[in-house]
Amino acid sequence: MQPDDDIPQNIFRILFLGDVMGEPGRKAVAALLPALKEELAADFVIVNGENIAGGRGITPKLAIGLMRAGAAVVTTGDHVWDQKEIMPWFAEEPRLLRPLNYPAGAPGKGFVVLETKKGKVGVINVQGRTFMKMILDNPFETIGPMVDEIRRETNVIFVDMHAETTSEKVALAHFLDGRVSAVVGTHTHVQTADERILPKGTAFLTDAGMCGPVHSCIGMDVEAAIARFTTLLPSRNHVARGDAQLSGVIIDVDALTGKALKIERVQRMCVDG
């Protein structure tokens, strides 16, 4: 998607980057995101940061780093609590989201509505349940009332669906078709090639992919991953090194109706050293 100096005022362009994986991922985001945001003329940037701290969780310092690089909102997923110091910070930073469908009493919120130059935009972070380690509240039952609430303020709504299975992501997208602007999946770290706009105007992609090391096993060291599969013995995973890649998606939304007009995948390389 090429930038356009004459983008109409009613077009709201959202850039979303998938799971940031450890040091290679966060270095790539810091190096490439500011220029990428300008290149694509993105009005709003969302980044999933749940693997930014060595592949497991996020810290306040690392979340701030993503925001300084250009992220307006940082979403998470099943590793959100892996770094304990993040828990109290949710009370201070509404732009850091945890999955909406955690039980009542969990720190933080799973949604935010922010004002921009082109109007308000809502972001919802929700987690699937199929094959996930932690069973949360039903995302379908949880997200419906929240979408209705946000639509009282804006029709532009982006959903990060952090889930394992394609079927659960596709089902949620169709469930929300016409009610939100986009549903984009995270968690598998592999960018899919099924971007499309659903019949009622919601943009969808099964998985945005990963911002992290290219020569890896979904971000982790290849040899360690092979050892786990071949020996079935425990081995310590660690984030791979080397060249990194940004993966994500950019979506044009009609700011008045909230319907998606265009969706395209994004990939950029960051050469190590």
C-alpha positions, 0 to 999 in steps of 0.5 A: 500500500503506497502512501498518498499525499491526497488521502481523504480526511475520512480515510483512517489508516491503521498500521498493526505489527504482530508479536514483537519477539525479544531483543531482535524484535524490539530493535527492529521496531525501534529502527524501522517503525518511525520511518515505516509509519511515515512511508505508509502515512499511517494515522494510528499504530498498534503493536502486540508486545507480549513477547518483547521481554526475552520472548516471555511477557513485557515490562514497563520500560519495554512498553514505553520503548514501543510507544516512543517508536510510534505505537499508540496502543500496545496489545498483549496475550497469554504471556501478559503476566510473565514479567511480574513488574508489569501488573501495577503499571496497568493502573498507570497506562491505559494504552497497554492492554491485556486480553479483555476476557480475563475474569473481573479483578485482573489488572488493567483493561482489554480496551481503549478509546483514543482521540486522534486528528481524524476522530476517535478509534477503539482498540480491543484485545481479546484472547482465544480459548482453543488449545490455549494454556489458560482458559479465560471467559468466552471471548464471543460473549465478552466482546459483544457488549464491549463493541456495542459500548465503544460504538457509542463513541466511534465506528472505527474499532480494531480487534487483536484476536490472540489465539491459537487456531485459525477457526476460532479467529475466523469465527470471531471475525464473522461474528463481528463482521460489520460491527468492527473495522478489523479483526487481526490475529496474533500468537502463531508468529507466522504471517498468513496470506488470507487478508480480505474484507468480509461481506459486511465490511470488516477487514480480516487476517488470520495472523499478522506474523512476528516482529523478530529473528528470521532464522528461528523457530517462531522466534526461538533458537532453531537448535534448541527447538529441534532438540526438544522435538527430537529428544522429547527432553526439556531444554531451555528455549532462548530467542534466536539472533540475527536478521529480524523482520517486521510483520504486520498489516495496514488497513484503510477504514472509512472514518464515518462508517467504520467499514474497511476499504483496503487491507494489505500485509506488511513485511520489512527486513532489519539486517543485524549489525 
